Amino acid sequence: MARKMIDCRQVPNEAGCTLTIAGGEEEVLDAAVAHAVAKHGHQDTPELREMLRGSLQAAEPALA
């Protein structure tokens, strides 16, 4: 399974957030939406999900 990541530093936000989330695409998307709602005050909408999905990047495997 290809890992994906999203980095708040690369998504416009007013909070100066530095969180990075990595994992399977749907896991990352769900976690990013939950974070955006809880910490950035967004609503969970199809538009938010598509914006975040478009911000996902390939993640390098974590080193042990």
ABEGO torsion letter per residue (X at the ends): XBBBBBBAAABBBAAGBABBBBEBAAAAAAAAAAAAAAAAGBBBBAAAAAAAAAABBBBBBBBX
